[in-house]
Amino acid sequence: MKRRGFVKLCAGAVAGITASPQILARDNQQYRRYERVSLVDPHSHDMINVSLLEVGETYLFHYPYVSTPCFLINLGRPVQSGVQLKTHDGQRYRWQGGAGPQRSIVAFSAICAHKMSHPAPTVSFINYRHDEVRFRNSKDAVEQRSGVIYCCSERSVYDPASGGRVLGGPAPQPLAAIELDYDAAGDHIYATGTIGGEMFERYFSSFHDRLVLQLGRTDIDRAMTDSTELMRLSDYTSNQINCEA
Ligand code: FES
């Protein structure tokens, strides 16, 4: 993929999208549309049934590139759209909210917005914590709440029910959100794009050699097409590091 940096402004429908994201205008803001990719079972390769996703479980898939991990979580309660957020360079955007039959399914890039800690097969310092956990909030006070994404590298904490906004720690912006499209007729779900502060270019350059070894391929920045496997984080990584304040 040689032309990832190519950007085309467009307000209408787009056909023939390849590896390069296209920045689309929507509600006076921009989001990046990548390939529309279905989430499938890693063993049968059947499309997953969204209604069977367990509440509070952390699922992992790779999108929009073969090496970029994302979290998918069923929060167990409807999550409304309309949360206004801002990237570290001041770009404002509005998160789409939850997807699925209960609007409870959310997905985010699992690359921490601080120094890009991310899940790997050997270890994951960034994890979803469905049960109550203590952390230091943005006022450096100890707070306790459930349902947070906690990066134990330097203790950035994000709220997946509010578009991945930062609750505490050094992260300068929310996690980039993955746009989901729910097919109610089939009870299937697709990843379609991202909104928020992507860090993929820095991620590829910072972790290039390790990712090549890990994946056994050199095209770590190849776009996902057609489908991507959805698995439990516990099946992907052998060691989840959990911490609290
Ligand atoms: S890399 Fe996540 S808090 Fe620093």
Residues whose N, C-alpha, C, O or C-beta is under 5 A from the ligand:
A	BS01	FES	C112 H114 K115 M116 S117 C151 S153 E154 R155 S156
